[in-house]
Amino acid sequence: MKEYDVIVVGSGAGGLIVDEALSKGLKVALVDKGPYGGTCLNLGCIPSKMLIYPADRITEIQEAKKLGINAEIKSIDFSSIMERMRKSRQETQSLIRKGVEQLEGLDFYEGEGHFVADYTMEAKGERMRGAKIFLASGSRPLIPPIKGVDSIDYLTNETALELKEKPNSIIIIGGGYVAVEFAHFFAAMGTEVTILEMLDRLAQSEEREIADLLEQALARRMRIHTETQAQEIKKDGSRCTVVAKDRNTGKEAEYSAERVMIAVGRISNADLLKVENTGVEVDTRGFIKVDDYLETSKKNIFAVGDANGQQMFLHVANKEAAVAWHNSTSRKRIAMDYRAVPHAVYSHPQIASVGLTEESARKDYRISVGRTRYADTAKGEAMVEEEGFAKAIVDEHSGEILGFHIIGPYAPILIQEVVNAMATGGSLEGIYSGLHIHPALPELVQRTFGNIE
């Protein structure tokens, strides 16, 4: 059996831990089932945004009439858009692999690994033991037990990236971030899109009024059915039929399309690792339990990224990797702080959020709320942006920023100054101390705080 100072499982955020360990001269093993570079690079945020960027441009052209511009899209080369994404992904994979092969002191086990005993793993027919182990093993699409689902060639966010031809029609089961982003993409490509969501709104974790506006905007380009639960999927020649039940009335209806995509959530890969064999506990959803310091129930085994299910974004995983490494090597530990974790939804319109929603904030704080429409700023008016808005949630007593939420153009960019303010103390001072260019969209942020009730 080989002995290592550090074993890392997963080459996404886990790659950062590999680099840190090697820089200290430690003997390191990396176990990764692939594709190398992790979910974000290969199957998630990077390739999907390469598809969504042209979708954004298409939608903007289609909406240009509000600006007095009558434009026409003559054709959309779906195959070219898909191939550009895949080519870029392959080039990046090759560069990373070449870099890994040149690392001294690293043993790379390319294949699926699992625990066989305490601190002991098996991969590629070899057993290894690690003094410290970091699990950055990621997650995979959750496939619900819908009757007949295995009888069709359904798509997920991963397999959709391999499409060579544009589907003429698609049913997307689910209404979260992945669902609405791919719905936006396919609709822009000219696919007839239907969303079936079992809950009462899309993007459930967002502010209610943001979710409502998102649905209103998407409904102009596709069919959306909320509180509609898929019961069965049938193959009907070249088409698929989804039988779904209205959760209010109990009535069933049938929806037909060329393809079906499943986008109802993610499941941890902890089961593939057989973490129970080393005494690592998982929660009721199957994600690895960690404490505030990202250590599992087993001393010197840490879990970061999607593996622990805390906040499933790469920027969070990278931060967790840094925190976990620090806590594994320093006497003075630091807790992972999730209070100012931002996220974005690259739908059309775009969404960006950080901190608490109004509903969650009211449970523990006396709050004040501010709102501003894009159209209330000079730049927003020039853009004829009539629907988008921003919302601020502030502690009434201390003035601490508790949350901020935007729906509209460039939302992921605009929210960054709020994230920075929250990360450096959370007060309004950081927002107001700097001049805001007039007229420019960042005035939306300043005005929203100025409108605190």
Secondary structure as a PSIPRED ss2 file (coil, helix, strand):
# PSIPRED VFORMAT (PSIPRED V4.0)

   1 M C   1.000  0.000  0.000
   2 K E   0.000  0.000  1.000
   3 E E   0.000  0.000  1.000
   4 Y E   0.000  0.000  1.000
   5 D E   0.000  0.000  1.000
   6 V E   0.000  0.000  1.000
   7 I E   0.000  0.000  1.000
   8 V E   0.000  0.000  1.000
   9 V E   0.000  0.000  1.000
  10 G C   1.000  0.000  0.000
  11 S C   1.000  0.000  0.000
  12 G C   1.000  0.000  0.000
  13 A C   1.000  0.000  0.000
  14 G H   0.000  1.000  0.000
  15 G H   0.000  1.000  0.000
  16 L H   0.000  1.000  0.000
  17 I H   0.000  1.000  0.000
  18 V H   0.000  1.000  0.000
  19 D H   0.000  1.000  0.000
  20 E H   0.000  1.000  0.000
  21 A H   0.000  1.000  0.000
  22 L H   0.000  1.000  0.000
  23 S H   0.000  1.000  0.000
  24 K C   1.000  0.000  0.000
  25 G C   1.000  0.000  0.000
  26 L C   1.000  0.000  0.000
  27 K C   1.000  0.000  0.000
  28 V E   0.000  0.000  1.000
  29 A E   0.000  0.000  1.000
  30 L E   0.000  0.000  1.000
  31 V E   0.000  0.000  1.000
  32 D E   0.000  0.000  1.000
  33 K C   1.000  0.000  0.000
  34 G C   1.000  0.000  0.000
  35 P C   1.000  0.000  0.000
  36 Y C   1.000  0.000  0.000
  37 G C   1.000  0.000  0.000
  38 G H   0.000  1.000  0.000
  39 T H   0.000  1.000  0.000
  40 C H   0.000  1.000  0.000
  41 L H   0.000  1.000  0.000
  42 N H   0.000  1.000  0.000
  43 L C   1.000  0.000  0.000
  44 G C   1.000  0.000  0.000
  45 C H   0.000  1.000  0.000
  46 I H   0.000  1.000  0.000
  47 P H   0.000  1.000  0.000
  48 S H   0.000  1.000  0.000
  49 K H   0.000  1.000  0.000
  50 M H   0.000  1.000  0.000
  51 L H   0.000  1.000  0.000
  52 I H   0.000  1.000  0.000
  53 Y H   0.000  1.000  0.000
  54 P H   0.000  1.000  0.000
  55 A H   0.000  1.000  0.000
  56 D H   0.000  1.000  0.000
  57 R H   0.000  1.000  0.000
  58 I H   0.000  1.000  0.000
  59 T H   0.000  1.000  0.000
  60 E H   0.000  1.000  0.000
  61 I H   0.000  1.000  0.000
  62 Q H   0.000  1.000  0.000
  63 E C   1.000  0.000  0.000
  64 A H   0.000  1.000  0.000
  65 K H   0.000  1.000  0.000
  66 K H   0.000  1.000  0.000
  67 L H   0.000  1.000  0.000
  68 G C   1.000  0.000  0.000
  69 I C   1.000  0.000  0.000
  70 N C   1.000  0.000  0.000
  71 A C   1.000  0.000  0.000
  72 E C   1.000  0.000  0.000
  73 I C   1.000  0.000  0.000
  74 K C   1.000  0.000  0.000
  75 S C   1.000  0.000  0.000
  76 I C   1.000  0.000  0.000
  77 D C   1.000  0.000  0.000
  78 F H   0.000  1.000  0.000
  79 S H   0.000  1.000  0.000
  80 S H   0.000  1.000  0.000
  81 I H   0.000  1.000  0.000
  82 M H   0.000  1.000  0.000
  83 E H   0.000  1.000  0.000
  84 R H   0.000  1.000  0.000
  85 M H   0.000  1.000  0.000
  86 R H   0.000  1.000  0.000
  87 K H   0.000  1.000  0.000
  88 S H   0.000  1.000  0.000
  89 R H   0.000  1.000  0.000
  90 Q H   0.000  1.000  0.000
  91 E H   0.000  1.000  0.000
  92 T H   0.000  1.000  0.000
  93 Q H   0.000  1.000  0.000
  94 S H   0.000  1.000  0.000
  95 L H   0.000  1.000  0.000
  96 I H   0.000  1.000  0.000
  97 R H   0.000  1.000  0.000
  98 K H   0.000  1.000  0.000
  99 G H   0.000  1.000  0.000
 100 V H   0.000  1.000  0.000
 101 E H   0.000  1.000  0.000
 102 Q C   1.000  0.000  0.000
 103 L C   1.000  0.000  0.000
 104 E C   1.000  0.000  0.000
 105 G C   1.000  0.000  0.000
 106 L E   0.000  0.000  1.000
 107 D E   0.000  0.000  1.000
 108 F E   0.000  0.000  1.000
 109 Y E   0.000  0.000  1.000
 110 E E   0.000  0.000  1.000
 111 G C   1.000  0.000  0.000
 112 E C   1.000  0.000  0.000
 113 G E   0.000  0.000  1.000
 114 H E   0.000  0.000  1.000
 115 F E   0.000  0.000  1.000
 116 V E   0.000  0.000  1.000
 117 A E   0.000  0.000  1.000
 118 D C   1.000  0.000  0.000
 119 Y C   1.000  0.000  0.000
 120 T E   0.000  0.000  1.000
 121 M E   0.000  0.000  1.000
 122 E E   0.000  0.000  1.000
 123 A E   0.000  0.000  1.000
 124 K C   1.000  0.000  0.000
 125 G C   1.000  0.000  0.000
 126 E E   0.000  0.000  1.000
 127 R E   0.000  0.000  1.000
 128 M E   0.000  0.000  1.000
 129 R E   0.000  0.000  1.000
 130 G E   0.000  0.000  1.000
 131 A E   0.000  0.000  1.000
 132 K E   0.000  0.000  1.000
 133 I E   0.000  0.000  1.000
 134 F E   0.000  0.000  1.000
 135 L E   0.000  0.000  1.000
 136 A C   1.000  0.000  0.000
 137 S C   1.000  0.000  0.000
 138 G C   1.000  0.000  0.000
 139 S E   0.000  0.000  1.000
 140 R E   0.000  0.000  1.000
 141 P E   0.000  0.000  1.000
 142 L C   1.000  0.000  0.000
 143 I C   1.000  0.000  0.000
 144 P C   1.000  0.000  0.000
 145 P C   1.000  0.000  0.000
 146 I C   1.000  0.000  0.000
 147 K E   0.000  0.000  1.000
 148 G C   1.000  0.000  0.000
 149 V H   0.000  1.000  0.000
 150 D H   0.000  1.000  0.000
 151 S H   0.000  1.000  0.000
 152 I C   1.000  0.000  0.000
 153 D C   1.000  0.000  0.000
 154 Y C   1.000  0.000  0.000
 155 L E   0.000  0.000  1.000
 156 T C   1.000  0.000  0.000
 157 N C   1.000  0.000  0.000
 158 E C   1.000  0.000  0.000
 159 T H   0.000  1.000  0.000
 160 A H   0.000  1.000  0.000
 161 L H   0.000  1.000  0.000
 162 E H   0.000  1.000  0.000
 163 L C   1.000  0.000  0.000
 164 K C   1.000  0.000  0.000
 165 E C   1.000  0.000  0.000
 166 K C   1.000  0.000  0.000
 167 P C   1.000  0.000  0.000
 168 N C   1.000  0.000  0.000
 169 S E   0.000  0.000  1.000
 170 I E   0.000  0.000  1.000
 171 I E   0.000  0.000  1.000
 172 I E   0.000  0.000  1.000
 173 I E   0.000  0.000  1.000
 174 G C   1.000  0.000  0.000
 175 G C   1.000  0.000  0.000
 176 G C   1.000  0.000  0.000
 177 Y H   0.000  1.000  0.000
 178 V H   0.000  1.000  0.000
 179 A H   0.000  1.000  0.000
 180 V H   0.000  1.000  0.000
 181 E H   0.000  1.000  0.000
 182 F H   0.000  1.000  0.000
 183 A H   0.000  1.000  0.000
 184 H H   0.000  1.000  0.000
 185 F H   0.000  1.000  0.000
 186 F H   0.000  1.000  0.000
 187 A H   0.000  1.000  0.000
 188 A H   0.000  1.000  0.000
 189 M H   0.000  1.000  0.000
 190 G C   1.000  0.000  0.000
 191 T C   1.000  0.000  0.000
 192 E E   0.000  0.000  1.000
 193 V E   0.000  0.000  1.000
 194 T E   0.000  0.000  1.000
 195 I E   0.000  0.000  1.000
 196 L E   0.000  0.000  1.000
 197 E C   1.000  0.000  0.000
 198 M C   1.000  0.000  0.000
 199 L C   1.000  0.000  0.000
 200 D C   1.000  0.000  0.000
 201 R C   1.000  0.000  0.000
 202 L C   1.000  0.000  0.000
 203 A C   1.000  0.000  0.000
 204 Q C   1.000  0.000  0.000
 205 S C   1.000  0.000  0.000
 206 E C   1.000  0.000  0.000
 207 E C   1.000  0.000  0.000
 208 R H   0.000  1.000  0.000
 209 E H   0.000  1.000  0.000
 210 I H   0.000  1.000  0.000
 211 A H   0.000  1.000  0.000
 212 D H   0.000  1.000  0.000
 213 L H   0.000  1.000  0.000
 214 L H   0.000  1.000  0.000
 215 E H   0.000  1.000  0.000
 216 Q H   0.000  1.000  0.000
 217 A H   0.000  1.000  0.000
 218 L H   0.000  1.000  0.000
 219 A C   1.000  0.000  0.000
 220 R C   1.000  0.000  0.000
 221 R C   1.000  0.000  0.000
 222 M C   1.000  0.000  0.000
 223 R E   0.000  0.000  1.000
 224 I E   0.000  0.000  1.000
 225 H E   0.000  0.000  1.000
 226 T C   1.000  0.000  0.000
 227 E C   1.000  0.000  0.000
 228 T E   0.000  0.000  1.000
 229 Q E   0.000  0.000  1.000
 230 A E   0.000  0.000  1.000
 231 Q E   0.000  0.000  1.000
 232 E E   0.000  0.000  1.000
 233 I E   0.000  0.000  1.000
 234 K E   0.000  0.000  1.000
 235 K E   0.000  0.000  1.000
 236 D E   0.000  0.000  1.000
 237 G C   1.000  0.000  0.000
 238 S C   1.000  0.000  0.000
 239 R E   0.000  0.000  1.000
 240 C E   0.000  0.000  1.000
 241 T E   0.000  0.000  1.000
 242 V E   0.000  0.000  1.000
 243 V E   0.000  0.000  1.000
 244 A E   0.000  0.000  1.000
 245 K E   0.000  0.000  1.000
 246 D E   0.000  0.000  1.000
 247 R C   1.000  0.000  0.000
 248 N C   1.000  0.000  0.000
 249 T C   1.000  0.000  0.000
 250 G C   1.000  0.000  0.000
 251 K C   1.000  0.000  0.000
 252 E E   0.000  0.000  1.000
 253 A E   0.000  0.000  1.000
 254 E E   0.000  0.000  1.000
 255 Y E   0.000  0.000  1.000
 256 S E   0.000  0.000  1.000
 257 A E   0.000  0.000  1.000
 258 E C   1.000  0.000  0.000
 259 R E   0.000  0.000  1.000
 260 V E   0.000  0.000  1.000
 261 M E   0.000  0.000  1.000
 262 I E   0.000  0.000  1.000
 263 A C   1.000  0.000  0.000
 264 V C   1.000  0.000  0.000
 265 G C   1.000  0.000  0.000
 266 R E   0.000  0.000  1.000
 267 I E   0.000  0.000  1.000
 268 S E   0.000  0.000  1.000
 269 N C   1.000  0.000  0.000
 270 A H   0.000  1.000  0.000
 271 D H   0.000  1.000  0.000
 272 L H   0.000  1.000  0.000
 273 L H   0.000  1.000  0.000
 274 K C   1.000  0.000  0.000
 275 V H   0.000  1.000  0.000
 276 E H   0.000  1.000  0.000
 277 N H   0.000  1.000  0.000
 278 T H   0.000  1.000  0.000
 279 G C   1.000  0.000  0.000
 280 V C   1.000  0.000  0.000
 281 E C   1.000  0.000  0.000
 282 V E   0.000  0.000  1.000
 283 D C   1.000  0.000  0.000
 284 T C   1.000  0.000  0.000
 285 R C   1.000  0.000  0.000
 286 G C   1.000  0.000  0.000
 287 F C   1.000  0.000  0.000
 288 I E   0.000  0.000  1.000
 289 K C   1.000  0.000  0.000
 290 V C   1.000  0.000  0.000
 291 D C   1.000  0.000  0.000
 292 D C   1.000  0.000  0.000
 293 Y C   1.000  0.000  0.000
 294 L C   1.000  0.000  0.000
 295 E E   0.000  0.000  1.000
 296 T C   1.000  0.000  0.000
 297 S C   1.000  0.000  0.000
 298 K C   1.000  0.000  0.000
 299 K C   1.000  0.000  0.000
 300 N C   1.000  0.000  0.000
 301 I E   0.000  0.000  1.000
 302 F E   0.000  0.000  1.000
 303 A E   0.000  0.000  1.000
 304 V C   1.000  0.000  0.000
 305 G H   0.000  1.000  0.000
 306 D H   0.000  1.000  0.000
 307 A H   0.000  1.000  0.000
 308 N C   1.000  0.000  0.000
 309 G C   1.000  0.000  0.000
 310 Q C   1.000  0.000  0.000
 311 Q C   1.000  0.000  0.000
 312 M C   1.000  0.000  0.000
 313 F C   1.000  0.000  0.000
 314 L H   0.000  1.000  0.000
 315 H H   0.000  1.000  0.000
 316 V H   0.000  1.000  0.000
 317 A H   0.000  1.000  0.000
 318 N H   0.000  1.000  0.000
 319 K H   0.000  1.000  0.000
 320 E H   0.000  1.000  0.000
 321 A H   0.000  1.000  0.000
 322 A H   0.000  1.000  0.000
 323 V H   0.000  1.000  0.000
 324 A H   0.000  1.000  0.000
 325 W H   0.000  1.000  0.000
 326 H H   0.000  1.000  0.000
 327 N H   0.000  1.000  0.000
 328 S H   0.000  1.000  0.000
 329 T H   0.000  1.000  0.000
 330 S C   1.000  0.000  0.000
 331 R C   1.000  0.000  0.000
 332 K C   1.000  0.000  0.000
 333 R C   1.000  0.000  0.000
 334 I C   1.000  0.000  0.000
 335 A C   1.000  0.000  0.000
 336 M C   1.000  0.000  0.000
 337 D C   1.000  0.000  0.000
 338 Y C   1.000  0.000  0.000
 339 R C   1.000  0.000  0.000
 340 A C   1.000  0.000  0.000
 341 V C   1.000  0.000  0.000
 342 P E   0.000  0.000  1.000
 343 H E   0.000  0.000  1.000
 344 A E   0.000  0.000  1.000
 345 V E   0.000  0.000  1.000
 346 Y C   1.000  0.000  0.000
 347 S C   1.000  0.000  0.000
 348 H C   1.000  0.000  0.000
 349 P C   1.000  0.000  0.000
 350 Q C   1.000  0.000  0.000
 351 I E   0.000  0.000  1.000
 352 A E   0.000  0.000  1.000
 353 S E   0.000  0.000  1.000
 354 V E   0.000  0.000  1.000
 355 G E   0.000  0.000  1.000
 356 L C   1.000  0.000  0.000
 357 T C   1.000  0.000  0.000
 358 E H   0.000  1.000  0.000
 359 E H   0.000  1.000  0.000
 360 S H   0.000  1.000  0.000
 361 A H   0.000  1.000  0.000
 362 R C   1.000  0.000  0.000
 363 K C   1.000  0.000  0.000
 364 D C   1.000  0.000  0.000
 365 Y C   1.000  0.000  0.000
 366 R C   1.000  0.000  0.000
 367 I E   0.000  0.000  1.000
 368 S E   0.000  0.000  1.000
 369 V E   0.000  0.000  1.000
 370 G E   0.000  0.000  1.000
 371 R E   0.000  0.000  1.000
 372 T E   0.000  0.000  1.000
 373 R E   0.000  0.000  1.000
 374 Y H   0.000  1.000  0.000
 375 A H   0.000  1.000  0.000
 376 D H   0.000  1.000  0.000
 377 T C   1.000  0.000  0.000
 378 A H   0.000  1.000  0.000
 379 K H   0.000  1.000  0.000
 380 G H   0.000  1.000  0.000
 381 E H   0.000  1.000  0.000
 382 A H   0.000  1.000  0.000
 383 M C   1.000  0.000  0.000
 384 V C   1.000  0.000  0.000
 385 E C   1.000  0.000  0.000
 386 E C   1.000  0.000  0.000
 387 E C   1.000  0.000  0.000
 388 G C   1.000  0.000  0.000
 389 F E   0.000  0.000  1.000
 390 A E   0.000  0.000  1.000
 391 K E   0.000  0.000  1.000
 392 A E   0.000  0.000  1.000
 393 I E   0.000  0.000  1.000
 394 V E   0.000  0.000  1.000
 395 D E   0.000  0.000  1.000
 396 E C   1.000  0.000  0.000
 397 H C   1.000  0.000  0.000
 398 S C   1.000  0.000  0.000
 399 G C   1.000  0.000  0.000
 400 E C   1.000  0.000  0.000
 401 I E   0.000  0.000  1.000
 402 L E   0.000  0.000  1.000
 403 G E   0.000  0.000  1.000
 404 F E   0.000  0.000  1.000
 405 H E   0.000  0.000  1.000
 406 I E   0.000  0.000  1.000
 407 I E   0.000  0.000  1.000
 408 G C   1.000  0.000  0.000
 409 P C   1.000  0.000  0.000
 410 Y C   1.000  0.000  0.000
 411 A H   0.000  1.000  0.000
 412 P H   0.000  1.000  0.000
 413 I H   0.000  1.000  0.000
 414 L H   0.000  1.000  0.000
 415 I C   1.000  0.000  0.000
 416 Q H   0.000  1.000  0.000
 417 E H   0.000  1.000  0.000
 418 V H   0.000  1.000  0.000
 419 V H   0.000  1.000  0.000
 420 N H   0.000  1.000  0.000
 421 A H   0.000  1.000  0.000
 422 M H   0.000  1.000  0.000
 423 A H   0.000  1.000  0.000
 424 T C   1.000  0.000  0.000
 425 G C   1.000  0.000  0.000
 426 G C   1.000  0.000  0.000
 427 S C   1.000  0.000  0.000
 428 L C   1.000  0.000  0.000
 429 E H   0.000  1.000  0.000
 430 G H   0.000  1.000  0.000
 431 I H   0.000  1.000  0.000
 432 Y H   0.000  1.000  0.000
 433 S C   1.000  0.000  0.000
 434 G C   1.000  0.000  0.000
 435 L C   1.000  0.000  0.000
 436 H C   1.000  0.000  0.000
 437 I C   1.000  0.000  0.000
 438 H C   1.000  0.000  0.000
 439 P C   1.000  0.000  0.000
 440 A C   1.000  0.000  0.000
 441 L C   1.000  0.000  0.000
 442 P C   1.000  0.000  0.000
 443 E H   0.000  1.000  0.000
 444 L H   0.000  1.000  0.000
 445 V H   0.000  1.000  0.000
 446 Q H   0.000  1.000  0.000
 447 R H   0.000  1.000  0.000
 448 T H   0.000  1.000  0.000
 449 F H   0.000  1.000  0.000
 450 G H   0.000  1.000  0.000
 451 N C   1.000  0.000  0.000
 452 I C   1.000  0.000  0.000
 453 E C   1.000  0.000  0.000
